[in-house]
Amino acid sequence: MLLLPQNSDLRRTVKLSNPLSEEQSVMRTTLLPGLLENISRNLARRNLDLAFYEMGAVFYPVDEGLPSEKLHIGAAITGNTKVNWLKKTVEMDFFYLKGILEYLLAKLGMRDCEFVQVSRPSFHPGRTAAVIYKGEEIGVIGEMHPLVLQNFDIKQRTCMFELDLGKIFKLCGRKTMMEEIAKFPAVERDIAVLLAEDVDASDAVRVIRETEGELLREVVVFDVYKGEQVAEGYKSIAFKLTLQSSEKTLTEDEINRIIQDVLDNLKKELQAELR
């Protein structure tokens, strides 16, 4: 039902010697099926706007002794946010779930996670990312493959993530460091660059952060465009950079130098061109 290939590690299950039923004859290797079943069951009862999470163990066989047990956390969303007089409805899509995940990881002191596009059999091609922290993959997030949704009788777009909590506990910051609110104003600058279609936005964000680590407070991708004004095989990506010093007000010359350094490194590392 998850479209797993025959050689997938997720098919290597621990079998129970006295199962209650055939459907419960093996220990789970992923949280995804249980969450999808909950989505399907609620949709059948006309509950259309859903957001679930689960934290629980998964199991893998070992050559000797008891199975390997790992703690995972998974989440699934589908439908729209609730409407009220203050807010318009918002589709709970990939970026909505990514925002939830980034907030969770930030609370754990993991603010510089990368989201790198990958291909996974259960997820939609082109709408899936591995979650990377300090060079180690800690999980996956994406929109579910249409055939997987069909197998679970789900007729709405559904997005999910699953993370290895053991890796997160090992890598996350154990202390929350506080700093004084800066007395000097922050400055925002927008840049738009042309990149080859096969270059991920996360690669460009990494280059920007590596270029200016001291004064760069935040970098956000706010637009990706492919169309008539962009050459075939390329895409335009726009970034908002927030710069701030804790010691002084940045001058226009200093800001321009930082932006030029960023553009130079984007060109050097990713062959990017200023749009």
Secondary structure, 3 states (H helix, E strand, C coil): CCCCCCCCHHHCCCECCCCCCHHHCECCCCCHHHHHHHHHHHHHCCCCCEEEEEEEEEEECCCCCCCEEEEEEEEEEECECCCCCCCCCCECCHHHHHHHHHHHHHHCCCCCCEEEECCCCCEEEEEEEEEEECCEEEEEEEEECHHHHHHCCCCCCEEEEEEEHHHHHHHCCCCCCCCCCCCCCCEEEEEEEEEECCCCHHHHHHHHHHHCCCCEEEEEEEEEECCCCCCCCEEEEEEEEEECCCCCCCCHHHHHHHHHHHHHHHHHHHCCEEC
